[in-house]
Amino acid sequence: MTHRVREPRLMSESLRIFKEHNATPPSAAVEQISAWLQAPTLLTLGESEETWDILKRIVAKVDVCGAKIHNARIFAVYESHGAKLLWTADRDFSKFGGRLQIQNPL
């Protein structure tokens, strides 16, 4: 049995990012995220007990403010769940350090 985690905040962040970088109508963006949520193998990640410690480390190491806090939190969530690689074209992520490797897919 697959344990499916639902964190509405992460779904709304996905919608914000989707809309920020795409000229897609809101209804189409909502429909796409809803389709992803129906995938039987989907496991959404939320904050773990370790997330706060990782985020504190990032803030102490890097000048993080504003929108970069959002990216630092995403990084911390992924790293706290043991992710090894994050594909992103956003260069902010490579400044955070830690075990999570960053790769630009472009």
TIGUMI-949923 format. One record per atom (N, C-alpha, C): residue in three letters; x, y, z. Coordinates in steps of 0.05 Angstrom, whole numbers, padded with zeros to 5 digits, always signed. Each point is the difference from the previous one (the first is absolute). Layout:
TIGUMI-949923
ALAXYZ ...
***
This chain:
TIGUMI-949923
MET+00017-00024+00000 MET-00017+00024+00000 MET+00018+00025+00000 THR-00006+00018-00017 THR+00015+00025-00002 THR-00012+00021+00019 HIS+00017+00012+00015 HIS-00009+00021+00018 HIS+00000+00026-00015 ARG-00022+00012-00002 ARG-00003+00025-00016 ARG-00002+00024+00020 VAL+00018+00018-00002 VAL+00001+00023+00017 VAL-00013+00023-00015 ARG-00016+00016+00013 ARG-00013+00023-00012 ARG+00007+00024+00017 GLU+00013+00019-00012 GLU+00005+00026+00014 GLU-00010+00022-00018 PRO-00024+00011+00006 PRO-00012+00020-00017 PRO+00019+00024-00007 ARG+00017+00007+00019 ARG+00018+00022-00004 ARG+00018-00006-00024 LEU+00010-00025-00002 LEU+00017-00007-00022 LEU-00015+00000-00026 MET-00025-00008+00000 MET-00016+00001-00025 MET-00004+00029-00009 SER-00005+00018+00019 SER-00003+00028-00008 SER+00026+00012-00010 GLU+00023-00009+00012 GLU+00026+00009-00010 GLU+00005-00010-00028 SER-00009-00025-00006 SER+00003-00010-00027 SER-00016+00016-00019 LEU-00024+00007+00008 LEU-00017+00016-00018 LEU+00012+00027-00005 ARG+00011+00013+00021 ARG+00013+00026-00003 ARG+00023-00001-00019 ILE+00017-00020+00003 ILE+00023-00003-00018 ILE-00009-00006-00029 PHE-00020-00017-00003 PHE-00010-00007-00026 PHE-00011+00025-00014 LYS-00015+00016+00014 LYS-00012+00024-00011 LYS+00021+00022-00005 GLU+00020+00001+00017 GLU+00021+00021-00002 GLU+00016-00003-00026 HIS+00005-00025-00008 HIS+00017-00005-00022 HIS-00014-00009-00026 ASN-00026-00001+00001 ASN-00015-00009-00023 ASN-00023+00019-00006 ALA-00007+00003-00024 ALA-00024+00016-00008 ALA-00024-00018-00003 THR-00003-00018+00020 THR-00022-00019-00001 THR-00023+00011+00016 PRO-00025-00003-00010 PRO-00023+00008+00015 PRO-00001-00014+00028 PRO-00010+00014+00020 PRO-00001-00012+00027 PRO-00014-00027+00001 SER-00022-00003-00015 SER-00015-00025+00000 SER+00017-00023-00011 ALA+00016+00006-00020 ALA+00017-00021-00011 ALA+00022-00008+00019 ALA+00011+00020+00015 ALA+00021-00006+00020 ALA-00012-00017+00022 VAL-00023+00007+00010 VAL-00014-00015+00021 VAL-00005-00029-00010 GLU-00010-00002-00024 GLU-00006-00027-00012 GLU+00025-00017-00001 GLN+00023+00012-00008 GLN+00025-00015-00002 GLN+00009-00010+00027 ILE+00000+00018+00020 ILE+00009-00008+00027 ILE-00019-00021+00011 SER-00026+00002-00005 SER-00019-00020+00009 SER+00006-00027-00013 ALA+00008+00000-00025 ALA+00007-00025-00014 ALA+00025-00012+00012 TRP+00020+00016+00007 TRP+00024-00010+00013 TRP-00007-00013+00027 LEU-00019+00012+00014 LEU-00008-00011+00027 LEU-00014-00026-00002 GLN-00011-00007-00024 GLN-00014-00025-00003 GLN+00019-00023-00008 ALA+00025+00007-00006 ALA+00019-00021-00008 ALA+00004-00020+00024 PRO-00002-00026-00005 PRO+00001-00019+00022 PRO+00028-00002+00013 THR+00020+00010-00013 THR+00027-00002+00011 THR+00010+00027+00012 LEU-00018+00020+00000 LEU+00008+00026+00010 LEU+00003+00000+00030 LEU+00022+00012+00010 LEU+00004+00004+00028 LEU+00009+00029+00003 THR-00018+00017+00011 THR+00008+00028+00004 THR+00015+00002+00026 LEU+00019+00018+00001 LEU+00017+00003+00023 LEU-00008+00025+00016 GLY+00000-00003+00026 GLY-00005+00023+00018 GLY+00024+00003+00019 GLU-00002+00019+00017 GLU+00022+00004+00019 GLU+00003-00023+00019 SER+00024-00008+00006 SER+00006-00021+00019 SER+00012+00013+00025 GLU+00007-00015+00020 GLU+00012+00010+00024 GLU+00028+00013-00007 GLU+00013-00011-00020 GLU+00027+00010-00007 GLU-00001+00025-00017 THR-00023+00006-00012 THR-00001+00023-00019 THR+00008+00026+00013 TRP-00009+00006+00024 TRP+00006+00025+00014 TRP+00030+00002+00005 ASP+00013-00022+00008 ASP+00029+00001+00004 ASP+00015+00006-00025 ILE-00008-00011-00022 ILE+00013+00005-00026 ILE-00005+00029-00008 LEU-00024+00009+00003 LEU-00006+00028-00007 LEU+00016+00020+00016 LYS+00003-00006+00026 LYS+00016+00018+00018 LYS+00029+00000-00010 ARG+00011-00023-00008 ARG+00027-00002-00010 ARG+00004+00017-00025 ILE-00020-00002-00018 ILE+00002+00016-00025 ILE-00001+00030+00006 VAL-00018+00008+00017 VAL-00003+00029+00006 VAL+00026+00010+00014 ALA+00013-00016+00016 ALA+00025+00008+00013 ALA+00023+00002-00019 LYS-00001-00017-00021 LYS+00022-00001-00019 LYS-00002+00019-00023 VAL-00025+00005-00010 VAL-00005+00015-00024 VAL-00018+00024+00007 ASP+00003+00022-00013 ASP-00017+00023+00003 ASP-00027-00006-00013 VAL-00019-00010+00015 VAL-00025-00009-00011 VAL-00022+00019+00011 CYS-00015+00012-00019 CYS-00023+00017+00007 CYS-00019+00000-00023 GLY-00024+00010+00005 GLY-00021+00002-00020 GLY-00006-00027-00013 ALA-00001+00000-00027 ALA-00007-00024-00015 ALA+00020-00022+00004 LYS+00025+00006+00007 LYS+00020-00020+00004 LYS-00007-00018+00024 ILE-00015+00010+00019 ILE-00009-00016+00023 ILE-00018-00023-00011 HIS-00016+00006-00019 HIS-00017-00021-00012 HIS+00017-00022-00012 ASN+00021+00008-00015 ASN+00018-00020-00012 ASN+00015-00015+00021 ALA+00009+00014+00021 ALA+00015-00014+00021 ALA-00018-00020+00014 ARG-00025+00006+00004 ARG-00019-00019+00012 ARG-00004-00024-00018 ILE-00003+00004-00026 ILE-00003-00023-00018 ILE+00025-00017+00002 PHE+00023+00012-00001 PHE+00025-00015+00002 PHE+00001-00016+00026 ALA-00008+00013+00023 ALA+00000-00014+00026 ALA-00019-00023+00001 VAL-00024+00003-00012 VAL-00019-00022-00001 VAL+00011-00023-00015 TYR+00011+00005-00024 TYR+00011-00022-00016 TYR+00023-00014+00014 GLU+00018+00016+00011 GLU+00024-00012+00014 GLU-00009-00015+00024 SER-00020+00010+00015 SER-00008-00014+00025 SER-00013-00027-00006 HIS-00010-00004-00025 HIS-00012-00025-00008 HIS+00020-00018-00014 GLY+00025+00008-00001 GLY+00021-00017-00012 GLY+00003+00002-00030 ALA-00012+00020-00012 ALA+00004+00003-00029 ALA+00029+00005-00006 LYS+00009-00011-00022 LYS+00029+00002-00008 LYS+00004+00021-00021 LEU-00020+00005-00017 LEU+00003+00017-00023 LEU-00025+00017-00005 LEU+00004+00025-00005 LEU-00022+00018-00007 LEU+00007+00014-00027 TRP-00018-00003-00019 TRP+00004+00013-00026 TRP-00014+00026+00001 THR+00015+00022-00005 THR-00011+00026-00001 THR+00018+00019-00015 ALA-00011+00019-00014 ALA+00016+00020-00013 ALA+00004+00024+00018 ASP-00011+00000+00024 ASP+00003+00022+00019 ASP+00027-00003+00014 ARG+00018+00020-00004 ARG+00027-00001+00011 ARG+00001+00003+00030 ASP-00021+00010+00012 ASP+00000+00004+00030 ASP+00005-00027+00014 PHE-00011-00021-00010 PHE+00002-00026+00013 PHE+00028-00010+00004 SER+00018+00007-00019 SER+00028-00010+00002 SER+00015+00014+00022 LYS-00010+00022+00011 LYS+00013+00014+00022 LYS-00005-00011+00027 PHE-00019-00018+00003 PHE-00009-00009+00026 PHE+00017-00022+00012 GLY+00017-00014-00015 GLY+00017-00021+00011 GLY-00015-00024+00009 GLY+00013-00017+00015 GLY-00014-00024+00010 GLY+00004-00024-00018 ARG-00015-00021+00005 ARG+00002-00026-00014 ARG-00014+00000-00027 LEU-00020+00017-00003 LEU-00017+00001-00024 LEU+00016+00013-00023 GLN+00003-00015-00022 GLN+00014+00010-00023 GLN-00020+00014-00018 ILE+00009+00022-00013 ILE-00016+00016-00018 ILE+00010-00004-00028 GLN-00018-00005-00019 GLN+00007-00003-00028 GLN-00019+00017-00017 ASN+00011+00016-00018 ASN-00015+00016-00018 ASN-00008-00018-00024 PRO-00026-00004-00005 PRO-00008-00018-00021 PRO+00002+00012-00028 LEU+00006+00026-00001 LEU+00000+00014-00026 LEU+00027-00002-00014 
***
